[in-house]
Amino acid sequence: MELKSQWEPRMKGYKPLLFLFQSITVGLAAAFVVLIWHPELLENQTVVEIVESTTSTTVSPASGPVSYAEAVARAAPAVVNIYTRKITADDPHGMFDDPIFRHFFGDSFQVPPRERQESSLGSGVIVNARGYVLTNNHVIEDADTIRVALRDGRKTDAEVVGADPEADLAVLKIALEDLPTITLGRSEELQVGDVLLAIGNPFGVGQTVTLGIASATGRNQLGINTFENFIQTDAAINPGNSGGALINATGELVGINTAIFSRTGGSQGIGFAIPMTLAKGSMTQIIETGHVSRGWLGIEIQEITAELAESFGLESEKGVIIAGVLRDGPAYRSGLRPGDVVTGIGNESITDLRDALNTITRAQPGDHILVRGTRDGQPFELQAEVAERPLQTTSEGR
């Protein structure tokens, strides 16, 4: 009994150690099994957060549809081919007009001028069910006859409603029933990279559609027109496309194809179109009044260069300098003088020549506008009454 009583306390002290030993043994055994059969479970793991797109993968016009046939189907019927003819007098014997020749021989050898017929082609867009067609002025300028051919095969003569040579736009009118029309788009919302399609009649082969993107917007100072705010596109534009439609991916008209930059006469991926923000204003005035009326102050202005800014002691190159003032013109009567620096007109800030031109011409004849600027380093404000811009005013005259 005494032996039993001495053993029991010893056994009680070893029980925790025995449990610990068994646990370690089982753990090592489990680790051994895992190491042998599943070693990948013991490798270091890095938690990576994956952000998945919630955008639907459904094809939409903004993400690039497989086909633009629907857009073309909406717009193409309203795009027309324009054929013009002009009769010119061609003197086959210019030597007979030489003063010395006429001194000796008089008018006995005079030959009547020979008439020569010149033909050209272009494109246009039907913008109204009443038969109004928008095109470029250079397509129909000085034409004796204008013929319009629709996509559905109908042909008819057209008359000129009016033209805007400074923006290279013109409006024609045709008398046909059930005319297709195009939807006008918002060219001011156009972004570089947006898909564009050009529709026209290049080289007279028939209606053709070409695809590209908006390469740039707001192109100006190209020397093409007086008023320039072009959309640049790499959609192929060739001779005959002038006056045709530049549409977006939904078939809306955003521009009128006008010019190309080319060393060969063919498309080199640099084409220009007049945006509808500009074309719509001219078109509306032509349809309503037969001509375009723009504001005019009678001043010649130029950009402020770094040299001019230093010469005039200006702190900034923003604004324009008045280089000349037409005597008895609106600017002269208001008190503006050569050397004045104009930094604001009306509620608009003027930073360059384009701002000044657009702001002045947007005003209507008879309006009074506030001209702000500096003269001899001192600020001034003058009220000027806007007159109507003469049709033959050069690009320098404002």
C-alpha angles and dihedrals in degrees: 000000000000091000090053093051092054095049098050096066092050092052091051091055094052097051097084091047090050092052091049092049092050092050093051091048093051091047093051091048092051091048090050092053092048092047092052101041105024110023093156090070091067095054121107111267124208118206110227121193111217118202109202123202115253092197114116115246091217109128113251133171091259093055096046121271120225091241136025093198092115093054091048091048090056096048109027099073089062094053112093137191116239123206120187135187129198128187115216131182112239119193105210093191109045091165090073089069092057108118093223093050091049091048091061102032105025118202096320092106097044113134121198113250114266117235116233125194119218121192131189138172139218143145139258142185128234105228101171136039088230089071105265113154123195118210143141120291092227090059094063103021113137091353117155095200130020122196124190124201121195126211091246090062100259118134131193144159119262133209126213113248094184144309141227105207094179091061093031094238133132137176123218130187128217128186108225133125128240095018120184114234135198128234115242115232133206105260091179088069093053114121131200106265096033114135115254133183126202118211122190148104107281115193089348093282092129136265110337134181123209129184133221143121138262100275094184141341132217095032110173143154090055094128093237100110137003090242110045129174100139132182107224116212139173092215104122110265118180137171106299094036091088111120093017129124129279105195136182127235092278095052099257121142110247101160149007113239108238119156146004134212106228140150092199104036092253131096116290097173096270112103131155131214132186107242119236091240087070099030095050093058093051093043094051093050093047093051092046101040108008094244143048119256119202135176122259136185102180099241135131113219137183139193120268109245126191089258093051092046090054092045093051093040093242122164093210140031092223117116134030135273121231105234097177141007124206109236112248090006124130094268093047092051091049092055102255114148138189111277094036114134112221116205101162141026119189108321093334127098113226116220102159146000094277092056091051095048095048094045094049096044093048089062116091122237109269094030119127115224131187115237116200129189147103133287120192088346094307123110120244140181125202135177114227128188110223120230129197115277112248113241095234097046113134122238090259094058115084 
